[in-house]
Amino acid sequence: MTAIALDAPHHIRDLGLADEGKRRTEWAERSMPVLRQIRERFRREQPLAGRRVSCCLHVTTETANLMITLRAAGADIALCASNPLSTQDDVAAHLVRDHGVHVYAIKGEDHETYYTHLAQALAFGPDLTQDDGADLVSALVMTSLGRLDDLAPPIRAMVEAMSPEEREALVGRVRGSTEETTTGVIRLKAMAQQGLVRFPIIAVNDSRTKHLFDNRYGTGQSTLDGIIRATNMLIAGSTVVVAGYGWCGRGFAMRARGAGATVIVTEVEPVVALEAKMDGFEVMPMAEAAPRGDLFCTLTGNMHVIRREHFAAMKDGAIVCNSGHFNVELDLETLATMATVRRAVRDFVEEFEVNGKRILVLGEGRLINLASAEGHPASVMDMSFANQALAAEYLVVNEATLERKVHTLPASVDNEIASLKLASMGARIDTLTPEQVTYLASWDAGT
Ligand SMILES: NC(=O)c1ccc[n+]([C@@H]2O[C@H](COP(=O)([O-])OP(=O)(O)OC[C@H]3O[C@@H](n4cnc5c(N)ncnc54)[C@H](O)[C@@H]3O)[C@@H](O)[C@H]2O)c1
């Protein structure tokens, strides 16, 4: 077990990087007008005064702006990473030095350190949690069920050292949680269905101002950006295979086509596959796409979408990566057993030699847009994190009445965020006339 004290105020790479982190966080802030407005209101109204919030999010410049907003609202914060490769060490340093956030995150941290950092965020004793992949809530649920064998060793060690009363106090203190991503929401809904959720959870991903923009335009652009930064490959003229045509997949397929690629989509849902077909993409099973692709990217939230038979059929030099939440979409364990030679050929690029052919895996199969690039642009995270900030406030304001289940923020919040974003972009829209309001609410007019 890594010797890191659970109550250490922070555990980061280097506090000396704080100036650079501050400069870059301020750069992101320029593109986050909606969050800025919420921050100003929070500063006046202090909706999170005295609350402790533990967050497990990608430690990026955009997240820094969310953390600063929660601090402005009066919260004390612990922050750990939701992925071992996505941390920006300078941002971590800035949050510690200039905003008093307890950050536990180091880019490239090993498995054990990653979970030690999660344990530190839990040991903070949160009233609220914010997750990107349900890691904190999962650990709390496993703790309350006494399923300590299912906890990662550093978290297990922490829980085992607690008395039953202390464990109950840790879980019982949490008044609510927010969840950022599709995969996390799926897990939390499964937990809720089994009656295991002990506090209300807001599925931020289910807000329309989140998934329609972050997943589609954010993932679309930043995934392509990550691939290009890792490889410097020319997209034009290449064949790109996109696994999954959900919000992320369609965003990436759209951008790959825009960059001049021939795009093939693989899917398992007939209606979604039909949309891809009618959007003008080739649609086929992965087994047929495998020998054709120059670049493969999985965005499904599912496991082993690219596996042994697909790797075996790929052409020499095929590039494979993932932009779905967990690093399980590519069966890299099997690829490792198939390979006779395995070596790093460039930052974020590992080459596997299989039957004399080279397969190049990017970013260890982890979210490529965060591993080799900077994640989503700030302008799109402006809306996602406006939802996160308002969700935290919503949980506190409605604490007495909210059911212990997975909730979506009301449509009025979505509309407010969209209106603020439109205004910041200088776009205005029409409003319904009284006559139109009546017409839309009637069944007998105009027939
Ligand atoms: N890279 C990022 O920054 C980022 C951002 C947002 C979401 N995500 C993650 O990306 C993943 C996808 O999110 P989404 O919002 O697009 O989800 P989604 O549910 O809208 O889409 C996923 C699609 O994958 C398809 N699918 C499932 N199994 C498949 C298989 N074996 N082969 C082909 N297709 C398959 C599903 O039918 C579905 O259409 C999730 O894990 C999510 O958490 C990543």
PDBQT file of the ligand as one rigid body, heavy atoms in Angstrom, charges set to zero:
ROOT
HETATM    1  N1  LIG A 501     -14.331  10.626 -24.388  1.00  0.00    +0.000 N 
HETATM    2  C1  LIG A 501     -15.061  11.404 -23.619  1.00  0.00    +0.000 C 
HETATM    3  O1  LIG A 501     -14.643  12.480 -23.185  1.00  0.00    +0.000 OA
HETATM    4  C2  LIG A 501     -16.463  11.010 -23.313  1.00  0.00    +0.000 A 
HETATM    5  C3  LIG A 501     -17.449  11.989 -23.143  1.00  0.00    +0.000 A 
HETATM    6  C4  LIG A 501     -18.768  11.589 -22.880  1.00  0.00    +0.000 A 
HETATM    7  C5  LIG A 501     -19.058  10.222 -22.772  1.00  0.00    +0.000 A 
HETATM    8  N2  LIG A 501     -18.029   9.304 -22.886  1.00  0.00    +0.000 N 
HETATM    9  C6  LIG A 501     -18.268   7.853 -22.785  1.00  0.00    +0.000 C 
HETATM   10  O2  LIG A 501     -18.419   7.352 -24.117  1.00  0.00    +0.000 OA
HETATM   11  C7  LIG A 501     -19.239   6.183 -24.109  1.00  0.00    +0.000 C 
HETATM   12  C8  LIG A 501     -20.393   6.376 -25.076  1.00  0.00    +0.000 C 
HETATM   13  O3  LIG A 501     -21.228   7.442 -24.603  1.00  0.00    +0.000 OA
HETATM   14  P1  LIG A 501     -22.527   7.906 -25.409  1.00  0.00    +0.000 P 
HETATM   15  O4  LIG A 501     -23.085   9.061 -24.658  1.00  0.00    +0.000 OA
HETATM   16  O5  LIG A 501     -22.225   8.030 -26.854  1.00  0.00    +0.000 OA
HETATM   17  O6  LIG A 501     -23.459   6.614 -25.158  1.00  0.00    +0.000 OA
HETATM   18  P2  LIG A 501     -24.709   6.139 -26.010  1.00  0.00    +0.000 P 
HETATM   19  O7  LIG A 501     -25.446   5.209 -25.133  1.00  0.00    +0.000 OA
HETATM   20  O8  LIG A 501     -25.421   7.339 -26.590  1.00  0.00    +0.000 OA
HETATM   21  O9  LIG A 501     -24.060   5.349 -27.251  1.00  0.00    +0.000 OA
HETATM   22  C9  LIG A 501     -23.378   4.143 -27.164  1.00  0.00    +0.000 C 
HETATM   23  C10 LIG A 501     -23.686   3.366 -28.445  1.00  0.00    +0.000 C 
HETATM   24  O10 LIG A 501     -22.829   2.220 -28.521  1.00  0.00    +0.000 OA
HETATM   25  C11 LIG A 501     -23.576   1.155 -29.064  1.00  0.00    +0.000 C 
HETATM   26  N3  LIG A 501     -22.952  -0.129 -28.729  1.00  0.00    +0.000 N 
HETATM   27  C12 LIG A 501     -22.983  -0.829 -27.568  1.00  0.00    +0.000 A 
HETATM   28  N4  LIG A 501     -22.264  -1.970 -27.689  1.00  0.00    +0.000 NA
HETATM   29  C13 LIG A 501     -21.752  -1.972 -28.938  1.00  0.00    +0.000 A 
HETATM   30  C14 LIG A 501     -20.925  -2.882 -29.662  1.00  0.00    +0.000 A 
HETATM   31  N5  LIG A 501     -20.494  -4.036 -29.122  1.00  0.00    +0.000 N 
HETATM   32  N6  LIG A 501     -20.574  -2.559 -30.940  1.00  0.00    +0.000 NA
HETATM   33  C15 LIG A 501     -21.016  -1.421 -31.516  1.00  0.00    +0.000 A 
HETATM   34  N7  LIG A 501     -21.816  -0.541 -30.886  1.00  0.00    +0.000 NA
HETATM   35  C16 LIG A 501     -22.164  -0.810 -29.608  1.00  0.00    +0.000 A 
HETATM   36  C17 LIG A 501     -24.964   1.328 -28.440  1.00  0.00    +0.000 C 
HETATM   37  O11 LIG A 501     -25.950   0.651 -29.208  1.00  0.00    +0.000 OA
HETATM   38  C18 LIG A 501     -25.137   2.843 -28.484  1.00  0.00    +0.000 C 
HETATM   39  O12 LIG A 501     -25.772   3.287 -29.663  1.00  0.00    +0.000 OA
HETATM   40  C19 LIG A 501     -19.659   6.003 -22.646  1.00  0.00    +0.000 C 
HETATM   41  O13 LIG A 501     -18.757   5.126 -22.023  1.00  0.00    +0.000 OA
HETATM   42  C20 LIG A 501     -19.506   7.392 -22.077  1.00  0.00    +0.000 C 
HETATM   43  O14 LIG A 501     -19.379   7.377 -20.679  1.00  0.00    +0.000 OA
HETATM   44  C21 LIG A 501     -16.763   9.667 -23.191  1.00  0.00    +0.000 A 
ENDROOT
TORSDOF 0
